[in-house]
Amino acid sequence: MTVVARIANAGAKTACIVLAVALAGCATRPDASNPAAVKAFEETNDPIEPLNRYFFELNRFLDIIILKPVATWYQGVVPDPARNSVRHFMDNLDSPVILANDSLQGEWGRAGVTASRFGINTTIGVLGLFDPATGMGYPQHDEDFGQTLATWDTPEGPYLFLPILGPKPPRDLAGYAVDQFFDPLTYIYWNGPYTVPVARFVVNGVDIRSRNLKTLDQIERTSVDYYATVRSLYRQMRVNEIANGNVSSEKLPDIENLNFDTNEPQAVAPTK
Amino acid sequence: MSRLNFMRSAFAPVAFCVALLASTVGSLPAQAANADPAAEAWVSNVSQQAIKIISDKSLDRTGREAQFAALLGTNADMQRIAAFCLGQFLRTPTPDQKNEYIKLFDNFVVKVYVTRLSDYHDEKLVITGSQLKGDTQALVQSQINFTNGREPVKVTWWLLKKDGGYKLFDVNVVGVWLAQEQRSAFTSVINNHGGDFTALLDHLKQQIADAENGKLPTTAATTAQ
C-alpha cells in the first residue's frame, strides 16, 4: 500500500467514525404536538447536544490532566508582575485583529483607542510588556470577527463545542478562522510555519486558565448541570461582548406576571 | 535600582499626559432622563448589607448563610425567581413538588451565592446609573471597584416595584444574568431526565448536601489574599 493510499484510508476511517458519532449524537426533537417543548428546544438550539457533551467531557479531562496543573503551577511559580506582563504582551499582539474588527464594525472611536494603545504600549510600554495606555484613558477592549459578523446580523447558529477550542458555534468558528488571516503572526515563519501561532495559543490558554482557576472551580461546584451552565455563560457573554458591554433593557424576558399560580409558562406565551 | 529610576523618569511625562487627558475626559456623562434615584438608593443600601455579611469574619458559615438568607428573603422576589428558573417546566411539578422545590431553591441560592460572592468581601460597590423599564421595573447599573487593582466589575440590578418598595429579580454580572444561567441549567437537568421533575429536586439536594459537607469553599476567612 502506498503512503497516499494509507493516508486516504485512514482519513476515510476517521470520517466514518466522526459521522457515526455525529449521527448518534443528535438530540431528539420533541413531539410537534407540544409547542412549549418545541419552542424550548429551539431556544436551547443545541441539536447535537450529546456530541457536544462528549467533547465537553473530553476537554474537562484534558483540563484536569494538562491545562489545570500547568496553569496552577504557572500561577504559583511566576510572580504577579511577570504574569501581568505576559497578559499585556498577549493583549498587545491581539491589537491588529482588534483594530481590523473595530474598523469593519465602523467603530472608529474604538479603532482609534486600539491604534493608540498599540502605539503607546509598543513604545513606552516596552514592546507591550506594560500597559501605560489604560492609565492614559485608552482601556483595553476585545473584538473578533465573530462579533463583527454578529453586528452584520449573522445569527450565532446551533451550539457547537469543540475539542481544545471550546464553545465555537458556526458564526464564532468562522470568525475565528477569518481572524487568523487578519493576524500578522500567522504569517511569521520561525522554526516552522506554525511555531509562533501555536506558542501564542498555548501561552494565552495557560494564562487565561490561571486567571480563572478559582472562578471556574466555583462555577463547576455550584452548578446543577455544568455543561448547560457553561453554554448559558458562553452565550450571555458573547451577547455582552457584541453589545460592547452595554446591558440592554429591551431584550429582557417578560416577567411582569410570571408566578406559579396565574401566569402561563413563559415558553408558551405567544411572542408575535 | 537604576531600572526603578528609569521607570520613574519615564512616568513623569506620562503623568503629565494623564493629567491633560483627565481634564478633557473628566466630565461624567449626564444622567439619563428616566433615571430612578429611589432604586439607586435601594441597591446601594442592600448591596452594602450583602457586602457586610460576606465580609463579617466573626460569622461562621451557618451564621453567614442565615443572615444572607434573611437579606434575600426580605429583598428578593424569591418565588418569582424560582418560577422563572423552571422555564418551560413551570407547570410540571405537583403542588407537593412545587413546595419542596421552592424550599430547596431558597437554600440552594443562598449556598451558591455565599460561595460565589466570597470574592467580593471588603470591596466597594459604586452606583453608576439607572433607568426605569415600563412603570413597574427598574435597572440599576453599578460597578465593583477592587482595592487590589483588579479591573472593575460591572453589575446591573433588575428590580420590580412592589407595594411601594422594590424587590430584586435578577443580577447581571459582567454581562451574565444569573437567573437565566440557573434556568438553563435547571431545564437542562429536567430535559435530560425525560421531563422528570424529581431529577431536579435530587440535583438540588445533592448540591446542598455537598455544600454542607464542606465541598464548597464558602467563607470569607478562607479566601486568603
Chai-1 contact restraints between the chains, C-beta under 6 A:
chainA,res_idxA,chainB,res_idxB,connection_type,confidence,min_distance_angstrom,max_distance_angstrom,comment,restraint_id
A,A36,B,Q88,contact,1.0,0.0,6.0,A-B,restraint_1
A,A40,B,Q88,contact,1.0,0.0,6.0,A-B,restraint_2
A,P132,B,V14,contact,1.0,0.0,6.0,A-B,restraint_3
A,G135,B,V18,contact,1.0,0.0,6.0,A-B,restraint_4
A,M136,B,C17,contact,1.0,0.0,6.0,A-B,restraint_5
A,M136,B,V18,contact,1.0,0.0,6.0,A-B,restraint_6
A,M136,B,L21,contact,1.0,0.0,6.0,A-B,restraint_7
A,G137,B,L21,contact,1.0,0.0,6.0,A-B,restraint_8
A,G137,B,V25,contact,1.0,0.0,6.0,A-B,restraint_9
A,Q218,B,T115,contact,1.0,0.0,6.0,A-B,restraint_10
A,Q218,B,R116,contact,1.0,0.0,6.0,A-B,restraint_11
A,R221,B,L216,contact,1.0,0.0,6.0,A-B,restraint_12
A,T222,B,V112,contact,1.0,0.0,6.0,A-B,restraint_13
A,T222,B,T115,contact,1.0,0.0,6.0,A-B,restraint_14
A,S223,B,A185,contact,1.0,0.0,6.0,A-B,restraint_15
A,V224,B,A185,contact,1.0,0.0,6.0,A-B,restraint_16
A,V224,B,V189,contact,1.0,0.0,6.0,A-B,restraint_17
A,V224,B,H203,contact,1.0,0.0,6.0,A-B,restraint_18
A,D225,B,A185,contact,1.0,0.0,6.0,A-B,restraint_19
A,D225,B,S188,contact,1.0,0.0,6.0,A-B,restraint_20
A,D225,B,V189,contact,1.0,0.0,6.0,A-B,restraint_21
A,A228,B,S184,contact,1.0,0.0,6.0,A-B,restraint_22
A,A228,B,A185,contact,1.0,0.0,6.0,A-B,restraint_23
A,A228,B,S188,contact,1.0,0.0,6.0,A-B,restraint_24
A,T229,B,E181,contact,1.0,0.0,6.0,A-B,restraint_25
A,T229,B,A185,contact,1.0,0.0,6.0,A-B,restraint_26
A,S232,B,E181,contact,1.0,0.0,6.0,A-B,restraint_27
A,S232,B,S184,contact,1.0,0.0,6.0,A-B,restraint_28
A,L233,B,V176,contact,1.0,0.0,6.0,A-B,restraint_29
A,Q236,B,G175,contact,1.0,0.0,6.0,A-B,restraint_30
A,Q236,B,V176,contact,1.0,0.0,6.0,A-B,restraint_31
A,M237,B,G175,contact,1.0,0.0,6.0,A-B,restraint_32
A,N240,B,G175,contact,1.0,0.0,6.0,A-B,restraint_33
A,V247,B,T156,contact,1.0,0.0,6.0,A-B,restraint_34
A,V247,B,N172,contact,1.0,0.0,6.0,A-B,restraint_35
A,S249,B,K133,contact,1.0,0.0,6.0,A-B,restraint_36
A,S249,B,L139,contact,1.0,0.0,6.0,A-B,restraint_37
A,L258,B,R80,contact,1.0,0.0,6.0,A-B,restraint_38
A,L258,B,A83,contact,1.0,0.0,6.0,A-B,restraint_39
A,L258,B,F84,contact,1.0,0.0,6.0,A-B,restraint_40
A,N259,B,R80,contact,1.0,0.0,6.0,A-B,restraint_41
A,N259,B,A83,contact,1.0,0.0,6.0,A-B,restraint_42
A,F260,B,A83,contact,1.0,0.0,6.0,A-B,restraint_43
A,P265,B,Q88,contact,1.0,0.0,6.0,A-B,restraint_44
A,P265,B,L90,contact,1.0,0.0,6.0,A-B,restraint_45
A,P265,B,R91,contact,1.0,0.0,6.0,A-B,restraint_46
A,A267,B,G87,contact,1.0,0.0,6.0,A-B,restraint_47
A,A267,B,Q88,contact,1.0,0.0,6.0,A-B,restraint_48
